[in-house]
Amino acid sequence: MNRRFVILMLMMLIFTQMVSPGWSAPAQPVVEINGKELKLDVAPVIQQGTTLVSLRGVLEELGLRVEYFPATRTVKAWQEGMDISLTIGVAAARVNGREVPLSLAPQIIAGRTFVPVRFIAEIIGAKVDWVSTTKTVRISLDAQRGLSGQPGGVVAGNDGRASGEREIPLAWWGFVQQPGSETGWSFIQEPRRTGGEWHLPGFLNYMDFAVVTGADQVLSQPPLQTIAPIYPPRVDYNRYVVLWAYLGEANTGGYGITVEGVKVVGDQAVVRVRMSSPAPGDMVTMAFTYPTDMVRLDRQDLAGVTRFVFVNQAGQVLKEIGF
C-alpha cells in the first residue's frame, strides 16, 4: 500500500475522532461564587499548579472598586474597610497596610491583571474548593460576613459604588480683591475654573506634594529653598489640613498645577491634580516659574483617613502620603 495513502488515511481517522459527538475541547477553568458562575471576559488559567483569575472580574463582582495605574504598574482595589494594593511582577500585596505574600506574582494576561485565586479568598474570608473533574473554582462566602471575613462587614450599595465614598469640600488658596472684603491671599471656598493639558512625556524636576498639619512644617520646594525656608499659610491646624502641590521648576511660563477635588474612598483620600504645560507653538513668558497650589480641608471630613493618594488627570499615582 502506498505510504502516502496510509498517512492520509490515518489523518482522516484522527479528524473523524475529533469531530465525533463524543469528543470535546478541554474545558477551561470557571469560577463560581456561592454557586453562581462568574462571567469573566478572560478565563482563569493554571500556572505551576496555581489557578490565576482576573482580579477586576472577581473583586468588582464583590462590590470593590478596581483601578490600574500604568505608570507604576500598580493595581488598587478598595471598599470601606478594605484597601488592596498590588504591583505587577511583585509577589506580595498590601492589604489594609499589611504585607501579604503571593504564591505567584500578579501578571497581565489579555489586558487583565491575574492573581492567585487563593489570595482573593484569603482577603475576603472565603473558602475555596477546586473541583478537578469540571475545572471549577468554588468560592464560598458567608452572606453574613463582610469582605474582611468578619461578621457585620460592609458591602457595596446597589449602585456598585463602595459604601462611604464621598467627595469632600475644599477651599483653595487665592488672591481676594473684592469690594467690601479684605484684599490679600486667603482660602476661598468657592468653585473655580480649571483646565489645561500636560503635553510633555515626563514630569518637571523637583515635583512634590505635601500634607501640611502644622504651621512650622517646612515645604520642600527646591531650588527656592536655597533662598529661604518656605512655610505654609497660617491656619488653625487643629481644625484644618492643607494640601500642597508643587509642579517643580519650569523654564518658561504657561505651566500650572491645580487640586481639582478630593474624594474619600475607604481609608484613603484620593487627591485629583490637574497638571498643564504649554502646547507646541504657544506664546509663553521666557522665565523660570515654580507653579504651586494649596487647598484647605476640614479635619472632620477626614475621619478614618489614613493615607492621601495624589493622582493626575491621566490616573497616574504621583505620591502617597500617610496621615
CORBEL-V246838 format. One record per run of one state. SS is the DSSP state (A for helix, B for strand, O for the rest). FROM is the first residue (numbers start at 1). TO is the last residue. Records with the same first field share a line. If there is no record, write none. Layout:
BEGIN
SS->FROM-TO / FROM-TO
END
This chain:
BEGIN
O->1-2 / 20-29 / 34-35 / 38-44 / 48-49 / 62-64 / 70-73 / 80-81 / 88-91 / 96-97 / 102-106 / 110-111 / 125-126 / 132-135 / 141-144 / 146-150 / 152-165 / 169-170 / 177-183 / 189-207 / 213-217 / 219-223 / 227-230 / 232-239 / 247-249 / 251-255 / 266-267 / 277-288 / 290-291 / 303-306 / 313-316 / 323-323
A->3-19 / 55-61 / 117-124 / 224-226 / 299-302
B->30-33 / 36-37 / 45-47 / 50-54 / 65-69 / 74-79 / 82-87 / 92-95 / 98-101 / 107-109 / 112-116 / 127-131 / 136-140 / 145-145 / 151-151 / 166-168 / 171-176 / 184-188 / 208-212 / 218-218 / 231-231 / 240-246 / 250-250 / 256-265 / 268-276 / 289-289 / 292-298 / 307-312 / 317-322
END
